Amino acid sequence: MSLLSIENVSKRYRRGPRELVALRDVSMTVDGGELVGVLGTRKSGRSTLLRIAAGLELPDEGVARFEGQPLSQARNVVGRQISYCQMTFSPMQGERVIDHVAAPLLAQGVSSPRARRVAEGGLTRAAVADCAGMHPEELSGAEHMRVAIARALAAAPKMLVIDDPTAGVGLTHGDGILRLLREVADAGVAVLMSTDDATCISGADRAFSLDDGELRNEVQAPRADVVPLRPHALGVGSGTHLA
């Protein structure tokens, strides 16, 4: 049984007198420890698909299941076993980066000292440990994405859903973020990501092409380290501070 299964899902939105179809009869699966990419341009439906996969939206037709259970009926799954990588930082969660990464654990009743230790470990894993005491608005684009990933992984979910992880971070830093996601999947956490850049799926186990709300085909992407795609990125190690 797949960890996540999307079965014949369709989604429409009403914009005034017009009805916009975001997804048309989409079916796909994600297995545990698998990195799956969805390749599509803006307005292709990829963001809607990821939000449905994360349980943040309900389809109009079809069903999204997690470990065989419909997400619409699941308890303690959305936001826990499935974690959607949010890019916003609410002031309600604290002033410093460490506060924001610890917030998901505190919401689950974890003690403050333990939540902080786990958050520190997550920031180290994401190669942004030196950002712990910074304010979110002080982060660069790449740091912002890495901190968001660390926060999404803080509560040890089974699946990470992340929309366009390389947007606005530059070529070199984007490769490092893709490499981090590959490491997350190799550690056993399923990763479902979207992108509009075909080079970003080279490290994926599988990749789907989404166009006008329809999955056109599935590409068996070869396993590859994403960093060597651009030789000038080879000098960037997983523990290097990224500006």
N, C-alpha and C positions, 0 to 999 in steps of 0.2 A: 504494500500500500504506500502510495506517495505521501510525503509530508503535507504538501499542498496540491490540491487539484481544482482547477477552474473548468467548469463543465457548461458548455453552451451558453456562455454569459453574453448578454446584450445590455447596453446602457444608453439611455437617451436623456437629453436635457431640453427644457423649454426656454427659448429666448424670445420673449414677446410672442408674436404669432407663429414663429418658426420652431420646428422641432429638429434638434441636432442629434445625430446618431454618433455616439462616441465609440461604442463597441458593437460588433455584429457577430453573434454566435461564436464567441472565442472559447477555445478549449486548450488547456496546457497543464503541465504538472511540474512540480519542483520536488526533488528528493532531498533527504537529509545530507548535509555536507556538500551540496552541489551549488555551483555558481552558474546561474542562468541569466542571460542577457536578453533584453527586449530592445530591438533596434527600430527606431522610428523617428520621423521628423516631428516638429512641433505640430500639435493638433492632430496627430495620428491616432490618439487614444491611449498612448503609453502611460501617461500619468494617471488616467482614470483606471486603467488595468491594475496598476500598482496599488492604488488606493483600495480597490476592491479586494485585491490579494491580501492586503494588510487588515481588512475588516473595517476600514474607515468609511466605506460606502457600500451600499447594497445594490446588487444588480436588479434591473427590471425583469429580466428573464435569466434562467439558469441559476447555478449555485456555485459558491466557493466553499470548499471543504478543507479543514485542517485536521489531519490524522483521521479522516473519515467523517468528521462531524461538521455539519454546516456552520459557517462562521456566524450566521444570524442567530444561532442557538447556543453558541459556545460561551462558556464562562471562564474567566481567568486565562483567556487566550490572547485577545487583542490587547496590545500594550505590554504583554508579559512574554508569552511564548512566541508571539510575532511582534517584532519591534520595527516600527516605521521611523526612518531617520528624519527627524524634524530639523529644519535649518534655522528656526527662530529660537531666540532665547528670551524668555519672559522675565522681567524684573522680579516677579513674584517668587522665582526660584532662587534668588540670591544675587549677589553682586559679582562674584568671581567665577571663573571657569570651573573650578573644583566644585562649587556649590551646584552648578547646573548638571554636572556629570553625576553627582551623588543624588540628585533629586529623585530619579526613578526608584532608587532603593529606599529612600526615606518615605516615599509614598506607599511602599509595601511594608512599612513597619520595621525596617532594619535600623539598628542603633546608629546614631550619628558617627561615632568613632569607626565602626565597621564600614559604613557607607563611604566615609572619606578614604579609608584604606583601599577599598575596591575601586573607587574613582581614581585614586592616584595610580593604581596598577593599570587601569584602562587607558589613562592618558599616556603612561609609559609605553604600553603596547602600541598605541597609535602614534608614537614618536612626537608627542607634544607635551611631555611632562613639564617642560619649562614654561608652559602657558597656564599652569594651574592657578597662579595668583593674579592673572590678568583679567581685565574686564572684557566681556565678549566683543564689544565694539573695537577693541584694540587688536583683534586677530586679523591676520591676512586671510585671503580667500582659501588657501590650502589649509591653514591652521583651523579655520572655521569648520571646514568639512571634516577634518580629522577629529576635532572635538565633538562634533555632532555624531560621528560614528562611535566614538568612545562612550558617549551618553546612551546611544541606542543599544549598545552591547552591555551596559552596566548590570542589568538584571539577568544576564545570561539567557537570552532567548534562544529558541531553536531555529528561528529564521529572522534574517534581517532583510527589510525591504527598503531600497534606496533609489530615489529618482534622480537621474543625471548627476552622478557623483563627481564628474570632472568639470561641471559647468563653472566657468569663470575662474579656474585655478591655474591656467597656463599648461603648456604641453609637458614640461618636465615634471611639475608637481602632480599633474594628472596621472602620469605613469606611476608615481609613488602611491597614490591613493588606490589605483587599480591593483597594485601589488598587495597592498594592505587587505583589500577585499578578498583576494585570492588566498591569503594567509588565513583569514577568518573562515573561509569555506573549508580549507584544508584542516582546520582545527575542529571541524564537525558542525559548524553553524551554516545552515543553508542561506544563500544570498540570492535575492532577486533584484536585479538592477535594470535601469533603462538608460539609453544613450541615443544620441543622434549621430555618433561618430563610429563608423564601422571598425576602426582600429582598436576601439575600446573592448571589443568582444573577443580578442585573440586569446585571452587567458580564461575564457569561460568554458564550462563543460558543454553547454548547449546554448544556442542563441536562436531567437525567433525574430522574424521580420514582421512588423506591424505597419499597415498602411490603410488609411481611411477607415480605421476601426476593425480591420480584418487581419488575422494572422495569415500572411501570404505563404510562408514556408518556414521550415526549421533547418538551421544550418548546424552541422556537427563541427563545432569549432575545435581545432587542435589545442591540447594543453600546451601553454607556453608562458614563459615569464614575460610579463608585459614591458618590463624596463628596457630590454635590448631593442625594442622597436625603434628607439631613438638613441643612438650611441652616446650623445652628450649627456644623457641622464644616468649613465653608468656610475658616475661619481657620487650619486645621491644614495646613501645607505638608509636602511630602515630606522636607524636611530639618530639620523641627522636632523637638526632643527630646520624646519622649512619656513621660509619667510613668505 
